[in-house]
Amino acid sequence: MIQCNYRWRLVFNLITALSFAGIVHAHPPDEFNFASSRAWTNARTGEVVDGSFLFARSGKVAIATASGDITTIAIDDLASADRIEATQRIEAILAINESILDAAQSKPAHTNAADANSIDAKKPQQAAIFDAFAPFVKTRADERWLYVESDGLPHAPLASMMMVGITAWQQQVPLPQKYQGANAWQIPLKPELADKPISGRDALMRGAVALAANGIPIFNALNNRGVDSFSIGELDEFGGHCGRADDYHYHAAPLAIASIVGKGKPIAYALDGFPMYGLFDPAAKLGEDLACPCGSHDKLDELNGHFCELPKGEGFGGGTRSYHYHASKAYPYINGGMKGKVTLRGAGKESEVEPQAHANPMRPALQPLHGARITAFKQTSVSAWMLEYELASKKYTIAYRVESDGKLNFEFTDADGNMTKETYTPRNQGGVDRPRGQGQSGGREQGGAAGRPPRDDQPNAPRNVSVPVVKTPNTPGMNLECASLDSNGMLDVRCTCDGESLLPALKWSGLPVGTKSIAITMHHLPPGAESAAPGAESEKVYIMLYNIPATTTGINEGARDISSLSTWGINTVNRRREYAPPCSKGPGVKTYTATVFALSEAPKFDASNNGATRAQLLKAIEKTTLGTASFDLRYERKQKTQ
C-alpha cells in the first residue's frame, strides 16, 4: 500500500509538472528505483537533494525524491559536477528521443528476427562478457554508458559454492537485489585517464569499484576498516561474501568465471570503464594462460594495471594506446583504485564512485558470530536457499525463501534440532515481523542518508523499523559470573539503592586470544522498550567501565579503586561517571544485564569526550569486539506498606 501511495504521489506531481511545455524527460514513474539516486547540490543555497533526475524545463532540472516529491533546481545554481551531469543527461535524452523519432518514421510495420539480431549487433563490445551470463544478466547502452542489470547472485554452475569457507561471518546471507532499471550498473563506454589516479588504500571504501561479468559488484579489497578482507577470513572460495544489506559481492577477483566468458576476455570492468583481465605473468608469451591478452609485458603498477597497444581506433582518442587492469592472487587482487576519470561522492575512505547501483536491505545488520565457519550453501529451489555453518564443533542451518509477495521467510535450526522462524517484509512495507524473543540476535541500526549504498559493514535501515533485540549468547569459552547474589539467586540488596549501593562483584574467564582491553556494562530495558536497539535512549545504564587491562579477571564487590585501573563512562541515572545502583520503580522482578566485552584494542573516542555513554561505547567497539559474555541479575524491590 505504501508503494502504491508513493506511485500515485509521484504521478500526481508529474502530471502537475508536465502540464508545462518545453520539457525534456527521462523515465516513467514505474522505472524509478530511488536506491540509485545521487546527491544534487544547489551551490547557491548549499541545499543537497538526494534523488533521481526526472526532467528539465525552463532552465531547471527536476529531481524526484524517495518520498515521491519533485524538487527543482536551476541548472545555473547546480554545483559544477552536478551541472555537467545534468547537461549530459539532457543531451543524451534529446539524442535518444531524436533517434526514436527517426526510427519510428523509417521503421516498417513488422520486425522480424533478423532485425532483432541487427539491433544486438550494435551493442558495444563491453557488453559481450555480461551477455555470456544471459538471461540472468542483461545489458543495454546509450552513447555514454553500458547499463548492466542483474539480481546480484551468481547463477552459472561452477565447481565451488559461494559463502563456503568464510570464517569471519556477520550472519548475513545472499539475497536477490534489484539492480535493474534506473538502479542498473553503469560502465563508461569511453574511459579517460584521470589527471590524478585514486588509490584504494586511501579512498573508495564505500560501494563497488568494479562489476564482474556475472553482474555481481566488486568492492575494494580493503574493508571499511582498511583491512584486507581476504586475509582475515571474510571471503569465500570465490573471493566474495555478503555485506550487511545481505548483498553478495566480491573483494577479490572471481577468477572462476573466466571459464564462462572465454580465454583472453575480461572478467570484469572497473567503474572507470577500463577492463579487468585474469592473472598475469610478465614473462608469459602471448597465448599462454598468464599472458596479457593485449600482448603487454610491462609489470603491473600500484593499481594492478598497465598500458597496452590495441588495434587502431580502439585506444584513447581513436588511437592505439590503452590501459587495463589484471587480477592477482596477492593484494590488491583487483583494480587497486581508479586509473580513469570518475566522479566521487564523499571524501577520503568514505568516498564512492558515482553513479552506481545500490542494494536494498530488508533485514537489520547482524553482529559477527565469532568462531563460526560456513561449511555448505545451496539453492534448494528457484527462490530458496540453505546455509550450513559450524560453531564449537556443532552444526547449524539457516533455510530461507523469497515469497511471491516479496516477503522473506527464515528458519533457523540449532545443533539440537530446535527451530525458530522469522519473517521480513520489504522495507517500504514495514520491516521485520517475528515473534518476540525468537531468532538470531539483531544488530544495531545505523540510520544514514537515503539513497547511498551501504558500506560493506553498514546497511542503512529506516529509523522507524523496530528490531526486536534478543540477548546474544556468550561467545564459546567466555563466561561471566556474579558473586553478589542472595540465597534466592537475586541481586544482593546491598548492591541496590535500597541497601549500600555497592558495586556488584563480577568475575570473567575464557577471554579470546588477542584480547588487549576489557569493557563492562550493566543495563536494563524498562517495560515497553524491549524492542529498542542496543544503545537506545530508552536503555537504563548502571555500569559503564572501559579501558580495563586484559590481565584483569574481575572486580570486587564495592570496589573503590576501580577507577585507577579503568575509565568510568556515564550512567543514565544521574549522568555521572560512577556506578548507579538499580532503583527501578514499579512492582515485579526487574532484570539487569551485565556484559563483559573482550576487545582487540582499547576503545577510541574524541579527545573532547569526558566519559562515554553506552551507545558511544558500542559504536566504538563494533569492529574490535572479539567476544562477549553476559549475566542477568534480577532484583525485586519490596513495596512499602501504607
C-alpha positions in Angstrom: 0.0 0.0 0.0 2.9 2.4 0.8 4.4 1.7 -2.6 1.1 2.3 -4.3 0.6 5.6 -2.4 4.1 6.6 -3.4 3.5 6.0 -7.1 0.2 8.0 -7.1 2.0 10.8 -5.3 4.7 10.8 -7.9 2.3 10.5 -10.8 0.2 13.4 -9.4 3.4 15.6 -9.1 4.4 14.5 -12.6 1.0 15.5 -14.1 1.3 18.9 -12.4 4.9 19.4 -13.6 4.3 18.1 -17.1 1.4 20.5 -17.7 4.0 23.0 -18.9 5.7 23.0 -22.3 9.3 22.6 -23.3 10.2 19.6 -21.2 12.9 17.0 -21.6 12.1 14.0 -19.6 13.8 10.7 -18.9 11.6 7.9 -17.3 8.1 6.9 -16.5 7.5 6.6 -12.7 7.5 2.8 -12.6 11.0 2.7 -13.8 12.4 4.6 -10.9 14.4 2.8 -8.1 15.4 5.5 -5.7 18.1 3.4 -4.2 20.1 4.6 -7.2 19.6 8.3 -6.5 22.5 10.6 -6.4 23.2 13.8 -4.5 22.4 17.1 -6.3 23.9 20.2 -4.7 22.5 23.7 -5.0 25.7 25.7 -4.9 23.8 28.9 -4.2 21.9 27.8 -1.2 24.0 24.8 -0.1 21.0 22.5 -0.2 21.7 18.9 -1.0 18.9 16.8 -2.6 19.0 13.0 -2.9 17.0 11.8 -5.9 16.8 10.8 -9.5 17.0 13.1 -12.5 13.4 13.3 -13.8 13.2 16.1 -16.4 14.5 19.5 -17.4 12.3 22.6 -18.1 12.9 26.3 -18.5 16.5 26.1 -17.3 15.7 23.9 -14.3 16.1 20.3 -13.5 13.5 18.3 -11.6 14.7 15.7 -9.1 12.4 13.0 -7.9 12.9 12.1 -4.3 12.3 8.8 -2.5 9.1 10.3 -1.0 7.6 11.0 -4.4 8.1 14.7 -4.2 9.7 16.7 -7.0 12.4 19.3 -6.3 13.5 21.7 -9.0 16.9 23.4 -9.1 18.1 26.0 -11.6 20.8 24.5 -13.8 23.0 27.5 -13.2 22.7 27.0 -9.5 24.0 23.4 -9.5 27.4 22.6 -8.3 29.9 22.3 -11.2 29.9 18.4 -11.3 26.1 18.3 -11.0 25.7 20.9 -13.7 27.9 18.8 -16.1 25.9 15.7 -15.2 22.6 17.4 -15.8 23.7 18.8 -19.1 25.0 15.4 -20.3 21.7 13.7 -19.3 19.7 16.3 -21.2 21.8 15.9 -24.3 21.6 12.1 -24.0 17.8 12.3 -23.6 17.4 14.6 -26.6 19.6 12.3 -28.7 17.6 9.2 -27.7 14.3 11.0 -28.4 15.5 12.0 -31.8 16.7 8.5 -32.6 13.4 7.1 -31.5 11.5 9.6 -33.7 13.8 8.8 -36.7 13.3 5.0 -36.1 9.6 5.4 -35.9 9.4 7.3 -39.2 11.6 4.8 -41.1 10.7 1.5 -39.3 8.4 -1.0 -41.2 5.2 -2.2 -39.6 6.7 -5.6 -38.6 10.1 -6.5 -37.2 11.5 -10.0 -37.9 14.2 -12.0 -36.1 16.9 -10.7 -38.4 16.0 -7.1 -37.4 16.4 -8.0 -33.7 19.8 -9.6 -34.4 20.9 -6.4 -36.2 20.0 -4.4 -33.1 22.0 -6.7 -30.8 24.9 -6.4 -33.2 25.1 -2.7 -32.4 25.8 -3.3 -28.7 29.3 -2.1 -27.6 32.0 -4.7 -27.3 32.0 -4.2 -23.5 28.6 -6.0 -23.4 29.9 -9.3 -24.6 31.2 -10.6 -21.3 28.0 -9.7 -19.5 25.8 -11.2 -22.2 27.6 -14.5 -21.6 25.5 -14.8 -18.4 22.2 -14.0 -20.1 19.3 -14.3 -19.2 20.4 -13.6 -15.6 22.4 -10.6 -16.7 21.0 -8.1 -19.2 22.7 -5.1 -21.0 21.7 -2.0 -22.8 23.6 1.0 -23.9 23.5 4.6 -25.0 26.2 6.8 -26.3 27.9 7.2 -23.0 27.1 4.2 -20.8 26.8 0.5 -20.8 23.9 -0.4 -18.4 24.1 -3.8 -16.7 21.1 -5.4 -14.9 21.3 -8.4 -12.6 19.8 -9.8 -9.3 23.3 -9.8 -7.7 23.5 -13.6 -7.4 25.8 -15.9 -9.3 23.8 -18.4 -11.4 26.4 -20.2 -13.5 27.2 -23.7 -12.4 30.8 -23.8 -11.1 32.9 -26.2 -9.0 32.7 -24.2 -5.8 29.8 -22.8 -3.9 29.6 -19.2 -2.7 29.8 -18.4 1.0 31.6 -21.7 1.8 34.9 -21.3 3.7 34.1 -18.0 5.4 35.3 -17.9 9.0 34.7 -14.2 9.8 30.9 -14.0 9.3 28.4 -11.4 10.2 25.4 -13.7 9.9 24.3 -12.2 6.6 23.1 -14.3 3.7 22.9 -13.7 -0.1 19.6 -12.2 -1.1 18.4 -11.1 -4.6 18.9 -7.5 -5.3 17.1 -5.2 -7.8 20.0 -3.9 -9.9 17.5 -3.0 -12.6 16.1 -0.1 -14.5 17.4 3.2 -13.0 19.3 1.1 -10.5 21.4 -0.7 -13.1 25.2 -0.7 -13.0 26.8 1.9 -15.3 30.1 1.4 -17.1 31.6 4.3 -19.1 32.0 3.3 -22.8 34.8 5.7 -23.4 37.1 5.7 -20.4 39.6 8.5 -20.0 42.8 8.6 -17.9 42.5 10.7 -14.8 44.9 13.5 -14.1 45.5 12.0 -10.7 44.7 8.3 -10.2 42.8 7.3 -7.0 44.3 4.7 -4.7 42.0 2.3 -3.0 44.2 2.5 0.1 43.0 6.0 0.9 39.6 6.1 -0.7 36.7 4.0 -2.3 35.8 2.0 0.9 32.1 2.5 0.3 30.3 0.9 -2.6 31.7 -1.0 -5.6 34.8 -0.3 -7.6 34.1 -2.8 -10.4 31.5 -5.1 -11.9 32.1 -8.8 -12.6 30.9 -10.3 -15.8 28.2 -12.2 -13.9 26.6 -8.9 -12.7 28.0 -9.1 -9.2 29.7 -6.0 -7.8 33.4 -6.0 -6.7 34.3 -3.9 -3.7 37.6 -2.5 -2.6 40.0 -5.3 -1.5 40.2 -3.4 1.9 37.1 -3.4 4.0 35.7 -0.2 5.6 38.3 -0.6 8.4 41.1 -0.6 5.9 41.8 -4.3 6.5 42.4 -6.9 3.7 39.1 -8.9 3.7 40.7 -12.0 2.3 43.5 -12.2 4.9 41.1 -12.2 7.8 38.8 -15.0 6.6 35.8 -12.8 5.5 35.7 -14.2 1.9 34.5 -17.5 0.4 36.3 -19.6 -2.3 35.3 -17.1 -5.0 36.6 -14.0 -3.1 33.1 -12.9 -2.1 30.8 -12.6 0.9 27.6 -10.7 1.9 27.5 -7.2 3.1 25.3 -6.1 5.9 22.5 -5.4 3.4 22.6 -9.2 2.5 24.1 -8.1 -0.8 26.6 -10.6 -2.2 29.7 -9.1 -3.6 33.4 -9.7 -4.2 36.5 -8.2 -2.7 38.9 -10.4 -4.8 38.7 -11.3 -8.4 36.2 -14.1 -9.2 38.7 -16.0 -11.4 36.3 -19.0 -11.8 34.1 -17.1 -14.2 36.8 -16.9 -16.8 35.7 -20.4 -17.9 32.3 -18.8 -18.9 33.5 -15.6 -20.7 36.3 -17.4 -22.5 40.1 -17.2 -22.6 41.6 -13.8 -23.1 38.4 -12.0 -22.3 37.9 -9.5 -19.4 36.3 -11.0 -16.3 35.1 -7.6 -15.1 35.0 -3.9 -15.8 36.1 -1.3 -13.3 33.6 1.6 -12.8 36.1 3.9 -14.6 35.4 1.9 -17.8 38.7 0.0 -18.0 38.6 -3.8 -18.3 40.0 -6.3 -15.8 41.6 -9.4 -17.2 42.7 -12.5 -15.3 46.1 -13.4 -13.7 49.2 -12.0 -15.4 52.9 -13.0 -15.6 55.2 -10.5 -17.5 57.3 -13.4 -18.7 54.4 -15.3 -20.3 54.2 -15.5 -24.1 51.1 -14.4 -26.0 48.6 -17.2 -26.0 49.7 -18.7 -22.7 47.3 -18.7 -19.8 49.1 -16.0 -17.8 49.9 -13.8 -20.7 48.3 -10.4 -21.2 45.7 -10.8 -23.9 46.8 -7.4 -25.4 50.4 -8.5 -25.6 51.9 -6.3 -22.9 54.9 -7.5 -20.9 55.0 -4.4 -18.7 54.8 -5.0 -14.9 51.6 -4.0 -13.2 51.5 -0.7 -11.5 50.3 0.0 -8.0 46.7 -0.2 -9.2 47.2 -3.6 -10.7 47.2 -2.3 -14.3 49.4 -1.4 -17.2 49.3 0.2 -20.6 49.0 -1.7 -23.8 48.5 -1.4 -27.6 45.2 -2.1 -29.3 44.1 -2.1 -32.9 43.9 1.4 -34.4 40.7 3.2 -33.4 40.2 1.2 -30.1 42.6 3.2 -27.9 42.5 6.7 -26.4 41.1 9.3 -28.8 40.7 6.7 -31.5 44.4 5.8 -31.3 46.1 2.5 -30.3 47.3 3.2 -26.7 45.0 2.0 -23.9 45.0 0.7 -20.3 43.6 -2.2 -18.4 43.7 -4.0 -15.0 44.6 -7.6 -14.1 43.6 -9.8 -11.3 46.2 -11.1 -8.9 46.5 -13.6 -6.1 48.0 -11.1 -3.7 46.8 -7.6 -2.7 45.2 -5.7 -4.3 43.6 -8.8 -6.1 41.5 -6.5 -8.4 41.9 -2.9 -9.5 43.7 -1.2 -6.7 41.9 2.1 -7.3 40.9 4.2 -10.3 43.2 5.0 -13.2 40.4 6.5 -15.1 38.2 9.6 -14.5 35.4 9.1 -12.1 33.0 11.2 -10.0 33.3 10.6 -6.3 30.7 11.1 -3.7 32.1 11.7 -0.2 35.7 12.1 0.8 38.7 10.0 1.8 37.9 6.4 2.8 34.2 7.2 2.9 34.2 8.1 -0.8 32.5 6.0 -3.5 32.2 6.1 -7.3 29.1 7.7 -8.6 26.8 6.7 -10.3 26.5 3.1 -9.1 23.7 0.7 -8.2 22.7 0.2 -4.6 21.5 -2.7 -2.5 18.2 -2.6 -0.7 18.4 -4.1 2.8 15.4 -6.0 4.1 16.9 -7.2 7.4 18.7 -5.3 10.1 22.5 -5.6 10.3 23.6 -8.5 12.4 26.7 -9.0 14.6 29.7 -11.1 13.9 29.3 -14.7 15.0 32.8 -15.4 16.4 34.1 -18.9 15.8 31.6 -19.8 13.1 32.6 -21.4 9.8 30.3 -21.7 6.8 30.5 -25.3 5.5 27.8 -25.5 2.9 25.5 -23.4 0.8 23.0 -24.5 -1.8 20.0 -23.3 -3.7 17.0 -25.5 -2.9 14.5 -24.0 -5.4 14.2 -21.1 -7.7 13.8 -18.7 -4.8 15.0 -20.7 -1.8 18.4 -21.4 -0.3 20.1 -23.1 2.7 23.3 -22.3 4.5 25.1 -24.5 7.0 27.7 -23.5 9.5 29.7 -24.9 12.3 30.2 -23.3 15.7 32.0 -25.1 18.6 32.0 -28.3 16.5 28.2 -28.2 16.2 26.2 -27.8 13.0 23.5 -25.1 12.5 21.4 -24.4 9.4 19.6 -21.4 8.0 16.9 -22.0 5.4 15.3 -19.0 3.7 12.9 -18.3 0.9 11.7 -15.2 -1.0 7.9 -15.5 -1.4 5.9 -14.2 -4.3 4.7 -11.2 -2.3 8.3 -10.2 -1.6 8.4 -11.4 2.0 11.4 -13.3 3.4 10.8 -16.4 5.5 13.7 -17.7 7.6 14.0 -20.9 9.5 17.0 -21.2 12.0 17.8 -24.7 13.2 20.3 -25.1 16.0 22.5 -28.0 16.9 19.8 -29.7 19.0 17.2 -29.5 16.2 15.3 -26.6 17.7 13.8 -24.3 15.1 12.9 -20.6 15.2 11.3 -18.6 12.4 11.5 -15.1 11.2 9.6 -13.2 8.5 10.7 -9.9 7.0 8.7 -7.7 4.7 10.2 -5.3 2.2 11.4 -2.1 3.9 8.8 0.0 2.2 6.1 -2.2 3.7 7.0 -2.1 7.3 10.1 -4.0 8.3 10.5 -7.2 10.3 7.7 -9.3 11.7 8.7 -12.0 14.1 7.5 -13.4 17.4 9.2 -11.6 20.3 12.3 -13.4 21.6 12.8 -15.7 18.6 15.5 -15.9 16.0 19.0 -14.7 15.7 20.3 -11.7 17.6 19.8 -8.4 15.9 22.3 -5.7 15.2 22.1 -2.0 15.9 20.5 0.1 13.4 22.8 2.7 11.9 20.5 5.1 10.1 22.2 7.0 7.3 21.5 9.0 4.2 18.8 7.7 1.9 20.0 6.5 -1.5 23.5 5.8 -0.5 24.9 2.3 -0.9 25.8 0.7 2.4 29.4 0.4 3.3 30.4 -3.2 3.4 29.5 -3.4 7.1 26.6 -1.0 7.3 23.1 -1.1 5.8 21.2 2.0 6.4 17.9 0.8 7.9 15.0 3.2 8.1 14.8 4.6 11.7 11.1 3.7 12.1 11.7 0.0 11.9 11.7 -1.7 15.3 14.1 -4.6 15.6 13.4 -6.9 18.5 16.6 -7.4 20.5 17.5 -10.9 21.5 20.3 -11.4 24.0 23.4 -12.5 22.3 24.7 -15.9 23.6 28.0 -16.0 25.2 31.0 -16.4 22.9 32.0 -20.1 23.2 34.5 -20.4 26.1 33.8 -17.0 27.6 32.0 -16.8 30.9 30.7 -14.1 33.3 29.6 -14.7 36.9 28.3 -12.5 39.7 29.1 -13.3 43.4 26.8 -10.6 44.8 23.7 -12.8 44.9 21.4 -13.6 47.8 20.3 -17.1 48.8 17.5 -16.9 46.2 19.9 -16.1 43.4 18.7 -12.5 43.3 21.0 -9.4 43.2 22.0 -8.7 46.8 20.1 -5.7 48.2 23.4 -4.2 49.3 24.1 -3.5 45.6 20.9 -1.5 45.1 19.6 1.8 46.2 17.7 0.0 48.9 21.0 -1.0 50.5 24.5 0.2 50.4 24.8 1.0 46.7 27.8 -1.3 46.4 29.3 -2.2 43.0 28.4 -5.9 42.4 31.3 -8.5 42.3 31.8 -9.7 38.7 34.3 -12.4 37.5 35.0 -13.4 34.0 37.1 -16.0 32.2 37.9 -17.5 28.9 38.8 -14.3 27.1 39.8 -14.9 23.4 43.4 -14.9 22.3 44.3 -11.4 21.3 42.3 -9.6 23.9 44.0 -6.3 24.7 41.3 -4.5 26.7 38.1 -5.2 28.5 34.8 -3.2 28.9 31.9 -3.9 31.2 28.3 -2.6 31.1 25.1 -3.2 33.0 21.8 -2.1 31.6 18.0 -2.5 31.9 15.2 -2.1 29.4 12.1 -0.8 31.0 8.6 -2.1 30.1 7.6 -1.1 26.5 11.2 -0.7 25.4 12.1 -4.3 24.9 12.4 -3.8 21.1 14.8 -0.9 21.4 18.1 -1.2 19.6 21.2 -1.6 21.7 22.4 1.8 23.0 19.0 3.4 22.5 17.9 6.3 24.7 15.3 4.1 26.4 18.1 1.9 28.0 18.9 2.5 31.6 22.6 2.1 32.2 24.1 1.5 35.6 27.7 0.4 34.9 29.9 1.8 32.1 33.6 0.7 32.5 36.2 0.5 29.8 40.0 0.6 29.4 40.2 -2.3 31.8 43.6 -4.2 31.4 43.3 -7.5 29.7 45.0 -9.2 32.6 42.1 -8.3 34.9 39.8 -11.2 35.8 37.1 -9.4 37.8 36.0 -6.6 40.1 35.3 -7.0 43.8 32.1 -6.1 45.5 32.1 -2.4 46.5 35.5 -1.8 44.8 36.6 1.7 45.4 39.9 1.7 43.5 38.4 0.6 40.2 39.0 4.0 38.6 42.7 3.5 38.9 42.5 0.5 36.7 39.9 1.7 34.2 37.7 4.5 32.9 34.2 5.2 34.1 31.6 6.1 31.5 28.3 7.9 32.1 25.3 6.2 33.6 21.8 7.2 32.7 20.5 7.6 36.3 22.4 10.7 37.4 24.6 11.2 34.3 27.7 10.8 36.4 30.9 8.7 35.8 30.1 6.2 38.6 28.1 3.1 39.5 24.4 3.9 39.7 22.6 1.2 41.8 19.4 -0.2 40.5 16.4 1.6 41.8 13.7 0.8 39.3 10.1 1.8 40.1 7.0 -0.4 39.9 6.3 -3.9 41.2 7.7 -7.1 40.0 11.1 -8.6 39.3 13.4 -6.5 37.1 16.3 -7.9 35.0 19.7 -6.1 34.7 22.1 -7.5 32.1 25.8 -7.3 32.9 28.1 -7.8 29.9 31.8 -8.1 29.5 33.4 -7.3 26.2 36.8 -8.7 25.1 38.4 -6.2 22.8 41.4 -6.3 20.4 42.2 -2.8 21.4 41.1 -0.1 23.8 38.1 1.9 22.6 38.8 5.2 20.9 36.8 8.4 21.5 37.1 12.0 20.6 39.6 13.9 22.7 36.8 16.0 24.0 34.9 13.0 25.3 34.7 13.3 29.0 33.1 9.9 29.7 31.4 7.8 27.1 27.8 6.6 27.0 26.9 3.0 26.3 25.8 3.9 22.8 29.1 5.6 22.1 31.0 2.6 23.6 29.1 0.1 21.4 29.8 2.1 18.3 33.5 2.4 19.2 34.0 -1.3 19.8 31.8 -2.5 17.0 34.8 -3.7 15.0 37.1 -4.6 17.8 34.9 -7.0 19.9 36.5 -10.4 20.0 33.8 -11.9 22.3 31.2 -11.2 24.9 29.6 -12.9 27.9 26.5 -11.8 29.7 24.9 -12.5 33.1 21.3 -11.5 34.0 20.9 -10.0 37.5 17.4 -10.0 38.9 16.0 -7.8 41.7 12.6 -7.1 43.1 12.1 -4.0 45.3 9.9 -4.5 48.4 6.7 -2.5 48.2 6.2 -0.1 51.1 3.0 -0.6 53.1 0.7 2.3 53.7 
